Amino acid sequence: LSKKQVLASNYHYFEFDTEELFTYKPGQYISVKVAPNRINSYSIAGNQGEHKFFLLVDTTPGGPGSKFFENANVGDAIAFMGPFGTFTLKNDDGAGRLLFLGTGSGCSPLRSMLEAALKNPEIKVPIHLYFGLRYSNDIFWKDYFEKLADEHPNFKFHLVLSKPDETWHGQAGHITDILEKEIDNASDCSVYLCGNPAMIEEA
């Protein structure tokens, strides 16, 4: 563990340096031994070169995984397996638009896929990220996604709070409500979903 940071409320960000070459497909996850009898899976949020990758962990649940990462210190070594998973970006599926729908730490694999899509010169279609959080003090990566939107004309970022206070002037409600208003026909879209099971069901 080379970097540890609390981004907002219970959202913790970690950077790991690997001894061996580490490559993965955007959207994949690793499995981490968080207790003697417990293995949890965490989506890879991104990487820097082939010896550094990032994780985002929401410690709200308070279980063995939350405690493991809250107590981790820079310099600690972790045991993990992977990468695994088929929830990955499909570059050539003929979609006219790409939609990424994420809530909370479900934004982690979506960030990884989104970066890959924006770096791919063959993907020129409109791309939208709808990112749902509850409260103003939950907000993280807002500046990062807004910067990406400034740099890429085909990318639009929508941050939506379900329980905003009076200081919030952005979109409010559930991301699925916003989607319903903004997209009347999704038949040309490829959609990547990660986060709250209720959001996924509604979507």
N, C-alpha and C positions, 0 to 999 in steps of 0.2 A: 504494500500500500504506500503510494508516494504522495497522495494528496487526499485530504478529507475536508469537506465543507458543508455546512448547513445552508441550503439555498433559500429556504422559506419554511416556516412552521416545522413539519416533521419530514421534509424532503431533504435527504442527505445525498451528497455527490461524492463519488470516490474515483480516484485514478490509480490504476495498477500497472506496474512495470513487470513484464514477463521475461524470464530467462530465455525461453525458447520462442521461436517465431510464432506469432499468434495472428491468424487470419480467420475471417468469418464472413458470412453473407449478412448484409444489413437486415435486421429483424430477428436474428437468432439470439439464443440465450445460453448462459452457462448454469451449471448446477454447483452450488456451494455447500460444503459440509459446515453447517452452522451450529451443530451440537452432535454429541457422539452418535445419536440415533436419528438425526434429522438432516435431510438434504433439501434445500430450497432452490428454486429456479429464479434467475434474474436476467432480464433482457439487457443486452449490450447497448449502451446509449451512444457509443461512438468510439473512435480510436484516433491515435496519432502515431503514424508509422505502423510498423509491424511488431512493436514490442511494448505498446501502451494501449490500454483500453479503459473505458469509463463505465461506471454503473450508477444508476439512480435508485435509491431505496427509500420507500415510504415506511417509516417506522411506527405509523399510527397503530397497526394491529397489536404491537407490544409482545409478540410471541418470540420464540427462540431466534428467528432471523433478525427481528428488530433489535433484540438485545445484543446479538453477535456484532452487528454493524455499528450500533451505538458505542460499543466498547472497543471497537477496532482502533488501533493507533497507527500513525504513520511509521513505517518500518516493519509492521507485522507482515508475515507471509500467510496467504490463505490457500487452502486446497480446493481446487475446482476441477470439474470435468466439462468438456465441451469444446467448441460450440455445438449446439443442437438446434433442431427446429426447422420446419418448412414454411413458417410465417415470414416469407421473404419477398422482397420487391420483384415483381415480374416486369421485365423491361419491354417485352414485345407482345403484349396481349391485345393490341389493337384498340385500347381505350382512347376515348376522345378527351377524357378528363381524369385526373387522379384526385381522390378525396382521402384525406387522413383524418380519422375521428379518434381522439384520445381524451381520456379523463385521468387526472392525477398522474401517478407514475407510469400509467399506460402510455404516456407520451414518449417514454424511453426508446422502445424499438422504432417508433414512428419518426423520431428525430434522425435516427440512423438511416432509415429508408429514404426519408426526405432529402437528406444531404446527398445520398447516392443518386437520387433522381435528378437533382439540380446540377450535379456534376456531369451527368451523362448527356453529351451533346445530341444524342439521338432522341432524347425525350424533350419534345418542344410543346407538349400539350399543357393546358392550364392545370395548375396544382393548387389545392386548397387544404390548409390544415385548420380544423376546428378543434380547439383545445379547451376542455371544460375543467374548471376548478370551483371550489365552493366560495371561499372568502378572499378578500383583498390580500390578507397576509399569507395566503397560499401561493401567491404568484411567483413563478420563477421562469427563467429562460425567455421572458417577454422581449427584452432588448435584443437577444440573440435572433429570435424569429423575425422581429421587425427589421433587423439589419439584413437578414436573408431576403425579405420581401422587397427591400430597397434595391438590393443587388440583382434580383431576378424578376423581371417584369411579368413572367408567367406564374409567379407564386403569390398567393394571398394568405394572410394569417388572420385568424378569427379567434380572439380570446373571449371566452364566455364564463361569467360567474353565476352560479346558481343561487348564492345567498350574499349578494353584494350589500355593502353599506352605502351611506349617502355620498361617500367620496368617489364612488365608482361611476364613471361616465361612459363606459363601454357597453358591450352587449350583455344582456342578463337573461337568465333562464337556463334551460337545458340545451346542449348543442343540437339535440335532435329537433327541438322546437325551431331553432334558428334555421336549420337545414330545410325544414318543411316550408318555411317562408321563402328561402332564397333559391331553392332548387326544385322546380316543378316536375322535372323529368330526369331521372338518374340512369336511364337505360344505356347511356354512352360512357358511364363512369366505372372505373375500378375503384373499389373502396377498401381501405385497410383500417380495421377497428381494433382498439386495445383499451382496456380500462374496466370501468364499472359494468358488471353483468347486466344491470337494468338498462344502461345506455345502449349496450350491444343489442339487447332484445328489441328496444324501441327503434333502433336504427334499421 
